[in-house]
Amino acid sequence: MKKIQMVDLIGQYEQIKDQVNSSLTQIMETAQFVNGPAVKQFQVDLEQYLDVKHVIPCANGTDALQIAMMGLGLEQGDEVITADFTFAATVEVIALLKLTPVLIDVDKDTFTINIAALKKAITPKTKAIVPVHLYGQCANMEEVLEVAKAHNLFVIEDTAQAIGATYTFKDGTKQKAGTMGHVGCTSFFPSKNLGCYGDGGAIFTNDDALAHTLRGIVNHGMYRRYYHDVVGVNSRLDSMQAAVLQAKLPLLDNYNAARQQAAAYYDKAFASCNKISTPHRETSYSDHVFHQYTIRIIGADRDALAAHLQAQNIPHGIYYPVPLHLQEAYKDSRYNEADFVQTNSLIHEVLSLPMHTELDEEQLAFITNTILEFLN
Ligand SMILES: *Cc1c(COP(=O)(O)O)cnc(C)c1O
């Protein structure tokens, strides 16, 4: 059996090696390292794939979130609501910009923002909502957008884990993750569903004026060379990363299908085990692109199982072991533990299993058998 990896990027590279190597060589031979043609081409390709008017490439997913908030003109003291159960980058940029993060509980089944908690958290100071499409499944955008509209709030989608996922509205309209709110933010970190060979990110919007603002912010607030109209940052996707992404984008749907196939294997294997809750799919509104395949262990010792997997050389992850509202950096006396029932229990239950495009049946059988033998 091939060694099991949490993420297998080498196997994926083998399949696109010729194209990637020749694109990278060309960039080196022409020395168009920054803002070369590959960046523009990838931008256009991604706009087409997502069916969105504007893609603004940038240096990473964290910057994408920060720049989106800067572009929307959010100011010190504005409250921004986001999920308590996400990667820290989401709340980090809110705090960094001196906005006020308001963390709220998630649904225990979908791990995404809870709509009742969202409604309860809104105050006159609330300016934006950041739904996180955690593990590869969209948050309940239909309701998020309704709440936002009713209260005149911006919606900034964090789609770092869900690129390529499709959301279906009640009227049958379909839209890609990251293109439903005012602005969407993604990451091309190597382990994401569409990953480059270093850091990368992008911002999506259908708003022409906002797109213009964002394109200036990523480049030192310059709209004309050496004229700085707004405070900006330096956040660029470099040409080499763009070339890698250009090679991988046409394969993204295949990659996501391979992940779904591995997920289906896991689902079936675990179906009869009452100590495992497999990922719930909100099939009425979103498909799931399985950035992570995350199970919940119920009525058994998750940490003992994790240690057993470790001993069997089966990699796994606990995303996330501490809710954000209990992190030293983001504690706030306004929070009430009774409002975080789900996140406080999820941290003890969740376990993410190996998930990537190169998992084979022998590996999946070994992983699932090891888990089931331990729990039974
Ligand atoms: C990865 C990730 C980010 C940050 O992306 P980087 O490119 O690593 O900066 C933000 N939010 C979520 C939910 C992520 O998973």
The ligand as a Gaussian input file, in Angstrom:
#p B3LYP/6-31G(d) Opt

LIG

0 1
 C       -6.892000      28.745000       4.425000
 C       -7.954000      29.613000       4.933000
 C       -7.820000      31.013000       4.970000
 C       -6.539000      31.736000       4.720000
 O       -5.890000      31.489000       3.528000
 P       -4.304000      31.712000       3.411000
 O       -4.071000      31.664000       1.937000
 O       -3.623000      30.624000       4.141000
 O       -3.978000      33.065000       3.956000
 C       -8.914000      31.758000       5.373000
 N      -10.061000      31.177000       5.747000
 C      -10.218000      29.844000       5.751000
 C      -11.533000      29.263000       6.166000
 C       -9.164000      29.013000       5.355000
 O       -9.338000      27.689000       5.384000

